[in-house]
Each structure stands twice: as C-alpha cells, then as structure tokens.
Amino acid sequence: MDILRRASAPLSDRTWQELERAVGMTGRHLMSGRRVATFDGPRGWEHVASPLGTMSPCRPHASGTVVCMPDVVLLTQIRSDFAVPWSAIEVFERGGPALDTESAEAAAREVALAEDRIALFGDPVGSGFLTQKSPSIELHPWSQPGTIVSDLVKARAVLDQLSIPGPYEAVLSVPRYLAYLTAYDGGHPISHYLENVIAAVHRSAVMSDGGALFSTRGGDFILTVGGDLSVGYRHHDQDAVHLFCIETMTAHAITPDAVCLLRES
C-alpha cells in the first residue's frame, strides 16, 4: 500500500530525510502516551484493526454450527496537511545548511497532540487510558514542595493497595509539570525526594489540569501503531510542494486500575 506516494514527489532523498527528521523529532517530543504505554508496532499501513481476544455473542444455527465474530478495535488515521515552498527547497538543494521545516513541524505537532488526546482520553473516537473506572486522588495546591511529594506518594499508595506493582511514571498537565520542575526543597530539586517513589515524570500538552500516575510494568495500556508518524506527498504546483503528516493508531486500556488519576480539587 503506497499511502505516502513518495515516488511521485519531485523531492530528493536528502530533502525527504530532513523532513522525516524534523517531523519525527517534533512529534515524538509531544507523545506522552507512548512513554507510559506498551508500544505495539509499527505494524504497517495495512494493519487496520487489532483483535481484543473476545468474541461477540454467538447464535447457534439450526444445523448445530456456531458463528462468532471476533471483537476488534479499529485503528484511527490522523493526518495534517502542509506545504513547503519551492524557494525553501531550492536553497536547501543548492547546499543550504538547513531546510525550512516550520510548516512540517507544525503539522507533526498537530498529529502528535491528536494521538495523545486519543491515547489518554479517547477523544474523539472512544475511550482512552484515563476513564471513570480508574482510582483517583484529589490534588492539593503545589505552591509548597511538600505537597508535591505527598500527593505523588499518595497516588502510588493507591496503586500499591490495589496490588499494582511499578515502576510508576507520572504524566502531568503543563501547570503541574512546571510546578514540579521548578520546586526545590533544602537546596535539592523535588525529583531528588521522589526518585525512590516514581521512575519518571512527563509533560502532557493535552491535559488541561491535574495528571495521572501510571504503572509502567507493561501490558496494562496498549498503544498500537499501524503506520508510524511519516510524511507523504499530495501534489505540487508552481509555488510549493504539498505534503502531509500521517499515522494510524489506537489505544486500549487492559487494566484501568493501573493508573491513578490526579484530580484538581
């Protein structure tokens, strides 16, 4: 399946490599869901559904045979179009040190944010990793370093009580992440006091507030990718080459109890 249509594009291998580098670096920097989930893929553009291992209710036929349909989760296609002016391409092809990839990076950003919204919240295609089935705690204001430690320790204790082992990694909204990042106590960053509690802390640009503490033991949250974040060709005209960023993915929570939601009070 030649979904990217690169062979039809009037671009050199050097230009394609630079576009892929910029798109990959920008997109993956924002994909917090991939950091806490079991990554399944890339399985290829032909992979359009993942089996859940269960079957739909079966009805026996009069002949005695039973017909069942496997339950599957369909992969979602995420795409964002952009264009690169000929002027920028020509400068790069004549030996310029860098290609102007601003438009490609903006498109990659949109795809990455869409992936995270689907992975964490299921928006807009279904349910994601964070659901009402998950345990939760109420956060205190993080103006004091001690409250950061106590809240994250409490969230870990919730998972401990449910017999969900670690390691544990937090995904925080931007305000909470900045509070965590800039907090010091006794001359040490707050991460110094949490190094035996949680393995890592990540920022999520799609969380408006709060956060979540995940068990990253593996197998509880699956992020399946068919075609990974890539650049494809649409068409070209006298002004620019018109391209797109694309990927296919789905997310599935196997064990909703393996994440503790950090809710704002």
GULOMI-472385 format. One record per residue: residue number from 1; residue in three letters; chain; x, y, z of N, C-alpha, C in turn. Coordinates in steps of 0.001 Angstrom, whole numbers, plus 500000, padded with zeros to 6 digits. Example, Ala and Ser with C-alpha at 12.3 -4.5 7.8 and 13.67 -1.06 7.14 Angstrom:
  nr rest kette   n.px   n.py   n.pz  ca.px  ca.py  ca.pz   c.px   c.py   c.pz
   1  ALA     A 513190 494310 507800 512300 495500 507800 513200 496700 507800
   2  SER     A 512850 497750 507080 513670 498940 507140 512900 500030 507870
END
This chain:
  nr rest kette   n.px   n.py   n.pz  ca.px  ca.py  ca.pz   c.px   c.py   c.pz
   1  MET     A 500849 498811 500000 500000 500000 500000 500889 501245 500000
   2  ASP     A 500875 501999 498910 501720 503190 498794 500936 504419 499229
   3  ILE     A 500633 504476 500522 499819 505575 501024 500584 506890 501031
   4  LEU     A 501922 506809 501052 502727 508031 501120 503036 508621 499742
   5  ARG     A 502992 507832 498696 503169 508290 497305 504468 509071 497105
   6  ARG     A 505511 508677 497748 506759 509435 497668 507423 509360 496300
   7  ALA     A 507232 508232 495621 507864 508076 494313 507360 509102 493313
   8  SER     A 506185 509665 493561 505612 510659 492651 506058 512080 492977
   9  ALA     A 506781 512253 494069 507144 513599 494525 508457 514068 493903
  10  PRO     A 508550 515337 493543 509783 515888 492966 510766 516328 494054
  11  LEU     A 511065 515418 494982 511953 515739 496091 513098 514739 496148
  12  SER     A 514272 515218 496519 515447 514355 496627 515416 513573 497935
  13  ASP     A 516251 512537 498004 516356 511760 499239 516802 512645 500395
  14  ARG     A 517678 513603 500113 518174 514498 501170 517034 515323 501761
  15  THR     A 516147 515806 500914 515012 516595 501403 514053 515728 502203
  16  TRP     A 513778 514517 501713 512900 513610 502451 513481 513300 503831
  17  GLN     A 514776 513048 503883 515415 512730 505157 515304 513888 506138
  18  GLU     A 515460 515110 505643 515364 516272 506527 513937 516472 507026
  19  LEU     A 512966 516240 506152 511567 516348 506570 511228 515292 507621
  20  GLU     A 511662 514057 507384 511394 512984 508342 512064 513264 509690
  21  ARG     A 513277 513794 509645 513987 514104 510889 513225 515150 511696
  22  ALA     A 512800 516225 511016 512092 517304 511706 510745 516839 512244
  23  VAL     A 510020 516079 511442 508700 515597 511853 508823 514613 513018
  24  GLY     A 509760 513678 512914 509931 512693 513975 510343 513321 515290
  25  MET     A 511291 514255 515232 511777 514895 516454 510679 515718 517118
  26  THR     A 509939 516479 516315 508878 517328 516861 507733 516495 517413
  27  GLY     A 507284 515519 516635 506131 514726 517041 506385 513908 518283
  28  ARG     A 507488 513202 518320 507733 512290 519438 508043 513027 520736
  29  HIS     A 508475 514267 520622 508697 515069 521829 507394 515296 522596
  30  LEU     A 506266 515297 521879 504975 515613 522489 504152 514385 522857
  31  MET     A 504582 513199 522456 503759 512000 522619 503949 511384 523997
  32  SER     A 503259 511914 524992 503418 511402 526354 502772 510033 526530
  33  GLY     A 501709 509753 525777 501048 508457 525888 501976 507298 525575
  34  ARG     A 502874 507484 524619 503809 506417 524253 504790 506102 525381
  35  ARG     A 505033 507073 526232 506028 506883 527286 505517 505998 528426
  36  VAL     A 504209 505910 528569 503659 505142 529693 502908 503892 529243
  37  ALA     A 502757 503701 527951 502022 502549 527424 502980 501513 526853
  38  THR     A 502477 500308 526685 503203 499293 525932 503017 499596 524455
  39  PHE     A 504117 499835 523749 504050 500226 522341 504005 498979 521472
  40  ASP     A 502976 498883 520664 502756 497735 519785 502837 498222 518344
  41  GLY     A 503970 498017 517707 504094 498460 516330 505495 498969 516014
  42  PRO     A 505637 499597 514845 504588 499788 513836 504297 498496 513076
  43  ARG     A 503011 498257 512858 502561 497024 512227 502353 497164 510720
  44  GLY     A 502497 498374 510196 502335 498584 508765 501012 499243 508434
  45  TRP     A 500968 499900 507285 499768 500641 506877 498589 499722 506604
  46  GLU     A 498858 498441 506311 497766 497506 506028 497045 497055 507299
  47  HIS     A 497645 497293 508447 497047 496860 509721 495965 497866 510111
  48  VAL     A 494711 497451 510023 493601 498384 510252 492801 498064 511510
  49  ALA     A 493045 496911 512134 492292 496541 513337 493118 495592 514189
  50  SER     A 492948 495701 515501 493644 494812 516435 492622 493980 517197
  51  PRO     A 492807 492659 517264 491858 491805 517988 491962 492017 519490
  52  LEU     A 490831 491922 520160 490797 492055 521614 490824 490703 522318
  53  GLY     A 490703 489637 521528 490731 488299 522115 489372 487780 522538
  54  THR     A 488351 488628 522453 486991 488209 522823 486142 488061 521569
  55  MET     A 484989 487418 521735 484081 487201 520613 482733 487828 520932
  56  SER     A 482058 488283 519901 480720 488836 520080 479749 487703 520418
  57  PRO     A 478603 488011 521046 477624 486960 521369 477306 486108 520150
  58  CYS     A 477329 484817 520354 477154 483894 519240 475750 483281 519266
  59  ARG     A 475234 483050 518085 473924 482398 517972 474096 481061 517261
  60  PRO     A 473671 479987 517899 473785 478687 517232 472840 478608 516042
  61  HIS     A 473294 477980 514996 472477 477759 513806 471691 476461 513985
  62  ALA     A 470620 476370 513240 469776 475164 513337 470564 473898 513021
  63  SER     A 471601 474058 512194 472403 472890 511820 473324 472435 512943
  64  GLY     A 473421 473269 513990 474310 472925 515098 475623 473679 515078
  65  THR     A 475900 474391 513977 477124 475190 513919 476941 476492 514701
  66  VAL     A 478034 477046 515140 478035 478316 515871 478919 479299 515121
  67  VAL     A 478378 480467 514836 479125 481505 514122 479421 482649 515085
  68  CYS     A 480689 483002 515212 481100 484081 516111 481919 485116 515348
  69  MET     A 481842 486341 515813 482643 487428 515250 483639 487899 516301
  70  PRO     A 484932 487972 515954 485910 488457 516931 485726 489951 517183
  71  ASP     A 485925 490349 518424 485878 491772 518760 487225 492400 518417
  72  VAL     A 487174 493524 517739 488397 494218 517336 488269 495700 517664
  73  VAL     A 489402 496366 517751 489421 497817 517866 490064 498353 516591
  74  LEU     A 489365 499251 515921 489843 499791 514653 490897 500867 514885
  75  LEU     A 491880 500921 514002 492886 501961 514074 492346 503257 513479
  76  THR     A 492718 504351 514084 492305 505678 513634 493417 506292 512795
  77  GLN     A 493049 506901 511681 494030 507624 510872 494060 509089 511295
  78  ILE     A 495252 509598 511554 495446 511007 511902 496294 511635 510805
  79  ARG     A 495829 512748 510268 496532 513376 509144 496472 514891 509265
  80  SER     A 497574 515546 508914 497630 517006 508894 498424 517443 507668
  81  ASP     A 497815 518275 506830 498445 518719 505585 499337 519939 505814
  82  PHE     A 500361 520060 504967 501216 521251 504996 501884 521408 503635
  83  ALA     A 502578 522507 503448 503253 522776 502182 504633 523361 502454
  84  VAL     A 505589 523025 501582 506934 523592 501659 507177 524385 500378
  85  PRO     A 507476 525676 500467 507682 526499 499271 508877 526007 498455
  86  TRP     A 508768 526158 497141 509875 525799 496270 511134 526578 496632
  87  SER     A 510962 527824 497020 512124 528655 497350 512945 528030 498474
  88  ALA     A 512271 527472 499490 512986 526836 500600 513671 525550 500148
  89  ILE     A 512990 524783 499287 513564 523532 498789 514796 523806 497937
  90  GLU     A 514718 524820 497066 515830 525131 496169 517062 525587 496937
  91  VAL     A 516868 526396 497972 518003 526827 498798 518678 525616 499438
  92  PHE     A 517883 524695 499952 518425 523500 500601 519134 522606 499594
  93  GLU     A 518550 522423 498411 519142 521554 497395 520422 522144 496807
  94  ARG     A 520589 523471 496889 521821 524099 496410 522923 524077 497465
  95  GLY     A 522684 523355 498540 523715 523224 499559 523467 524011 500817
  96  GLY     A 522277 524581 500947 521943 525303 502173 522046 524390 503380
  97  PRO     A 522443 524927 504524 522682 524076 505700 521431 523462 506307
  98  ALA     A 520286 524087 506088 519066 523574 506728 517851 523883 505871
  99  LEU     A 516907 522959 505874 515635 523160 505187 514662 523838 506142
 100  ASP     A 513892 524789 505624 512862 525428 506444 511731 524421 506652
 101  THR     A 511682 523847 507835 510704 522791 508132 509618 523265 509093
 102  GLU     A 509424 524569 509196 508452 525092 510162 507053 524539 509923
 103  SER     A 506627 524499 508657 505277 524008 508364 505165 522510 508643
 104  ALA     A 506232 521757 508367 506231 520316 508649 506161 520063 510152
 105  GLU     A 506893 520853 510916 506880 520699 512372 505509 521039 512952
 106  ALA     A 504855 522055 512388 503509 522418 512860 502527 521279 512600
 107  ALA     A 502635 520648 511423 501753 519518 511107 502044 518327 512022
 108  ALA     A 503323 518055 512266 503695 516957 513163 503165 517203 514566
 109  ARG     A 503194 518454 514982 502680 518820 516309 501191 518482 516420
 110  GLU     A 500441 518804 515369 499000 518531 515387 498720 517031 515442
 111  VAL     A 499479 516247 514685 499291 514792 514705 499642 514225 516082
 112  ALA     A 500737 514693 516654 501159 514204 517969 500138 514537 519047
 113  LEU     A 499607 515747 519017 498602 516134 520007 497324 515324 519832
 114  ALA     A 496958 515058 518574 495774 514231 518318 495990 512818 518847
 115  GLU     A 497197 512266 518644 497489 510935 519182 497346 510916 520696
 116  ASP     A 497877 511932 521369 497796 511959 522826 496360 512114 523319
 117  ARG     A 495559 512913 522614 494147 513053 523016 493418 511721 522898
 118  ILE     A 493712 510978 521831 493088 509664 521655 493605 508689 522712
 119  ALA     A 494920 508650 522911 495507 507695 523849 495038 507936 525282
 120  LEU     A 495032 509187 525708 494707 509470 527104 493208 509560 527357
 121  PHE     A 492483 510194 526428 491066 510485 526675 490102 509804 525701
 122  GLY     A 490631 509193 524629 489750 508600 523633 489077 509622 522746
 123  ASP     A 489479 510870 522845 488838 511963 522104 489357 511994 520668
 124  PRO     A 488500 511895 519638 487031 511825 519703 486475 510454 519321
 125  VAL     A 487273 509398 519449 486885 508124 518832 486416 507053 519809
 126  GLY     A 486486 507294 521103 486059 506249 522037 486603 506506 523417
 127  SER     A 487173 505483 524034 487739 505630 525370 489248 505460 525312
 128  GLY     A 489943 506184 526185 491390 506105 526243 491859 505459 527530
 129  PHE     A 493084 505774 527928 493658 505181 529129 493011 505711 530408
 130  LEU     A 492538 506954 530386 492010 507595 531592 490492 507557 531562
 131  THR     A 489894 506780 532446 488442 506616 532465 487926 506724 533900
 132  GLN     A 486616 506732 534025 485987 506783 535348 486217 505497 536144
 133  LYS     A 486676 504443 535476 486936 503178 536161 488229 503215 536973
 134  SER     A 489075 504200 536701 490376 504272 537365 490255 504908 538746
 135  PRO     A 491083 504493 539701 491101 505157 541007 491632 506576 540864
 136  SER     A 491399 507395 541883 491837 508792 541790 492132 509351 543172
 137  ILE     A 492901 510426 543188 493105 511209 544399 492869 512670 544042
 138  GLU     A 492641 513485 545055 492450 514922 544860 493755 515639 545179
 139  LEU     A 494206 516466 544242 495469 517174 544413 495320 518396 545315
 140  HIS     A 496388 518707 546024 496494 519954 546769 497219 520986 545896
 141  PRO     A 497160 522252 546241 497987 523236 545528 499469 522876 545685
 142  TRP     A 500241 523045 544616 501657 522680 544649 502559 523891 544869
 143  SER     A 502084 524855 545604 502909 526020 545917 504016 525665 546902
 144  GLN     A 503823 524600 547676 504829 524120 548619 505366 522765 548145
 145  PRO     A 506712 522605 548132 507288 521342 547647 506746 520110 548360
 146  GLY     A 506447 520246 549651 505977 519088 550403 504684 518511 549882
 147  THR     A 503815 519359 549331 502539 518854 548816 502729 518061 547529
 148  ILE     A 503751 518409 546749 504047 517638 545536 504418 516210 545920
 149  VAL     A 505320 516102 546877 505761 514777 547321 504599 513994 547922
 150  SER     A 503835 514624 548795 502754 513901 549478 501679 513444 548504
 151  ASP     A 501345 514274 547505 500328 513877 546527 500789 512683 545700
 152  LEU     A 502031 512718 545214 502514 511625 544371 502738 510348 545185
 153  VAL     A 503161 510498 546426 503281 509325 547301 501906 508720 547561
 154  LYS     A 500913 509568 547757 499552 509078 547999 499019 508324 546781
 155  ALA     A 499282 508855 545576 498827 508181 544356 499498 506824 544210
 156  ARG     A 500787 506772 544519 501474 505478 544456 500894 504507 545478
 157  ALA     A 500564 505008 546659 499983 504146 547693 498649 503560 547242
 158  VAL     A 497875 504348 546490 496600 503853 545965 496838 502649 545060
 159  LEU     A 497827 502752 544170 498130 501637 543273 498703 500457 544054
 160  ASP     A 499527 500743 545048 500064 499671 545903 498938 498879 546565
 161  GLN     A 497951 499590 547073 496840 498938 547772 496011 498068 546843
 162  LEU     A 496054 498375 545543 495346 497567 544553 496225 496453 544000
 163  SER     A 497413 496286 544610 498377 495255 544183 498849 495478 542755
 164  ILE     A 498983 496749 542375 499518 497109 541062 500975 497503 541258
 165  PRO     A 501917 496659 540858 503330 496983 541065 503838 498018 540070
 166  GLY     A 505015 498553 540359 505646 499535 539485 506516 498865 538440
 167  PRO     A 507372 499662 537800 507648 501073 538106 506464 501979 537800
 168  TYR     A 506515 503190 538364 505436 504157 538199 505974 505409 537512
 169  GLU     A 505163 505945 536599 505540 507181 535911 504340 508110 535874
 170  ALA     A 504601 509391 536115 503537 510392 536144 503469 511143 534823
 171  VAL     A 502255 511458 534409 502003 512365 533286 501226 513542 533859
 172  LEU     A 501779 514743 533707 501199 515924 534335 500803 516967 533305
 173  SER     A 499783 517737 533647 499426 518900 532835 500574 519899 532890
 174  VAL     A 500589 520834 531949 501692 521797 531888 501846 522585 533190
 175  PRO     A 500769 523141 533777 500949 523883 535041 501524 523019 536165
 176  ARG     A 501030 521798 536298 501532 520913 537352 502978 520483 537062
 177  TYR     A 503288 520263 535797 504649 519869 535427 505638 520992 535733
 178  LEU     A 505268 522230 535415 506152 523360 535694 506348 523537 537198
 179  ALA     A 505278 523327 537969 505402 523405 539426 506365 522331 539938
 180  TYR     A 506254 521129 539388 507157 520037 539762 508600 520363 539377
 181  LEU     A 508772 520890 538164 510107 521128 537621 510852 522219 538377
 182  THR     A 510132 523207 538858 510771 524366 539491 510796 524288 541015
 183  ALA     A 510287 523204 541581 510216 523082 543040 511545 522593 543618
 184  TYR     A 512003 523286 544625 513220 522907 545350 512912 522862 546840
 185  ASP     A 513593 521962 547523 513431 521865 548973 514790 521505 549575
 186  GLY     A 515264 522325 550505 516568 522068 551108 517708 522111 550116
 187  GLY     A 517552 522915 549058 518599 523028 548046 518580 521953 546988
 188  HIS     A 517670 521005 547092 517578 519915 546119 516299 520046 545297
 189  PRO     A 516341 519674 544005 515089 519628 543236 514161 518587 543832
 190  ILE     A 512870 518799 543655 511896 517903 544285 512028 516473 543765
 191  SER     A 512569 516316 542549 512770 514970 541999 513723 514151 542867
 192  HIS     A 514604 514828 543591 515549 514132 544482 514806 513338 545554
 193  TYR     A 513697 513886 546023 512939 513241 547095 511958 512190 546565
 194  LEU     A 511791 512163 545242 510827 511235 544647 511487 510108 543861
 195  GLU     A 512822 510086 543845 513500 509127 542973 513231 507682 543366
 196  ASN     A 512886 507435 544609 512541 506074 545038 511039 505813 545023
 197  VAL     A 510274 506820 544576 508814 506707 544547 508315 506494 543129
 198  ILE     A 508779 507335 542209 508365 507227 540807 509594 507255 539912
 199  ALA     A 509487 506577 538774 510632 506433 537873 510813 507623 536950
 200  ALA     A 509728 508308 536597 509830 509419 535648 508585 510285 535731
 201  VAL     A 508735 511516 535276 507615 512459 535196 507611 513053 533793
 202  HIS     A 506445 513049 533137 506315 513543 531775 505288 514667 531713
 203  ARG     A 505435 515512 530709 504502 516620 530492 503540 516255 529375
 204  SER     A 502269 516595 529557 501274 516386 528505 500637 517709 528117
 205  ALA     A 500752 518045 526841 500173 519293 526350 498665 519200 526169
 206  VAL     A 498088 517997 526250 496642 517856 526047 495882 517766 527366
 207  MET     A 496582 517712 528473 495928 517748 529786 495763 519204 530203
 208  SER     A 494542 519611 530457 494305 520995 530865 494652 521217 532329
 209  ASP     A 494552 520178 533133 494898 520286 534551 495159 518893 535110
 210  GLY     A 495650 518854 536349 495848 517570 537012 496903 516706 536350
 211  GLY     A 496648 515407 536353 497588 514468 535780 497177 513040 536077
 212  ALA     A 498130 512125 535984 497862 510710 536239 499166 510013 536577
 213  LEU     A 499084 509029 537459 500243 508203 537792 499992 506797 537267
 214  PHE     A 500838 506369 536331 500691 505076 535662 501656 504046 536245
 215  SER     A 501198 502812 536311 502127 501699 536436 502637 501391 535033
 216  THR     A 503955 501340 534885 504534 501034 533571 505186 499652 533586
 217  ARG     A 504579 498738 534357 505083 497361 534396 504925 496683 533039
 218  GLY     A 503982 497187 532217 503772 496642 530884 502502 495826 530763
 219  GLY     A 501818 495991 529643 500639 495195 529341 499322 495752 529821
 220  ASP     A 499340 496834 530606 498087 497402 531113 497461 498391 530136
 221  PHE     A 498302 499091 529398 497841 500088 528435 498596 499845 527135
 222  ILE     A 497851 499598 526073 498457 499248 524788 498221 500373 523793
 223  LEU     A 499295 500855 523197 499185 501825 522108 499679 501136 520844
 224  THR     A 498738 500817 519962 499055 500112 518722 499185 501109 517582
 225  VAL     A 500284 501010 516857 500527 501875 515703 500619 501009 514460
 226  GLY     A 499839 501354 513446 499938 500685 512154 501074 501309 511364
 227  GLY     A 500786 502451 510738 501820 503245 510092 502268 504326 511054
 228  ASP     A 503573 504366 511346 504067 505358 512299 504159 506730 511638
 229  LEU     A 504326 507748 512473 504360 509131 512009 505299 509288 510817
 230  SER     A 504752 509685 509676 505502 509766 508425 505040 510964 507612
 231  VAL     A 505811 511251 506554 505482 512347 505639 505124 511756 504287
 232  GLY     A 504011 512210 503712 503573 511759 502400 503386 512915 501439
 233  TYR     A 503213 512569 500169 503112 513559 499085 501680 513668 498587
 234  ARG     A 501184 514915 498441 499856 515169 497884 499954 515586 496420
 235  HIS     A 500547 516757 496178 500730 517271 494816 501683 518449 494894
 236  HIS     A 502023 519028 493749 502835 520241 493750 502320 521192 492679
 237  ASP     A 502575 522463 492893 502230 523493 491920 503424 524423 491774
 238  GLN     A 503228 525578 491163 504357 526464 490900 504897 527134 492163
 239  ASP     A 504127 527103 493230 504543 527789 494455 505163 526872 495502
 240  ALA     A 504668 525640 495594 505081 524790 496710 504836 523317 496412
 241  VAL     A 505453 522481 497242 505157 521050 497254 504223 520806 498436
 242  HIS     A 503086 520197 498152 502051 519990 499167 502168 518568 499723
 243  LEU     A 502344 518478 501023 502646 517224 501697 501685 516995 502859
 244  PHE     A 501869 515906 503578 501038 515652 504758 501804 514794 505757
 245  CYS     A 501500 514986 507029 501944 514089 508099 500803 513127 508387
 246  ILE     A 501142 511867 508625 500091 510867 508819 500578 509752 509734
 247  GLU     A 499656 509152 510446 499895 507914 511176 498555 507238 511409
 248  THR     A 498597 505951 511744 497391 505232 512162 497669 504605 513518
 249  MET     A 496706 504703 514425 496939 504214 515787 495636 503943 516502
 250  THR     A 495740 503212 517595 494626 503038 518514 495191 502798 519904
 251  ALA     A 494380 503030 520909 494804 502842 522295 493761 502015 523029
 252  HIS     A 494229 501149 523919 493312 500266 524639 493793 500075 526069
 253  ALA     A 492912 500323 527026 493225 500116 528440 492823 498702 528839
 254  ILE     A 493797 497865 529114 493542 496492 529538 493200 496445 531024
 255  THR     A 493929 497242 531809 493739 497276 533269 493523 498719 533703
 256  PRO     A 492279 499200 533702 492025 500597 534079 492500 500945 535484
 257  ASP     A 492591 499937 536371 493046 500184 537742 494528 500519 537829
 258  ALA     A 495269 500328 536739 496723 500509 536787 497150 501960 536595
 259  VAL     A 496213 502880 536682 496544 504308 536652 495707 505003 537719
 260  CYS     A 496336 505912 538447 495627 506711 539450 495495 508132 538922
 261  LEU     A 494262 508594 538771 494019 509941 538268 494354 510966 539349
 262  LEU     A 495001 512036 538939 495341 513136 539847 494398 514285 539528
 263  ARG     A 493340 514397 540303 492274 515359 540010 492501 516671 540752
 264  GLU     A 492136 517761 540084 492183 519065 540743 491078 519141 541793
 265  SER     A 491343 519826 542879 490350 519959 543948 489276 520969 543554
END
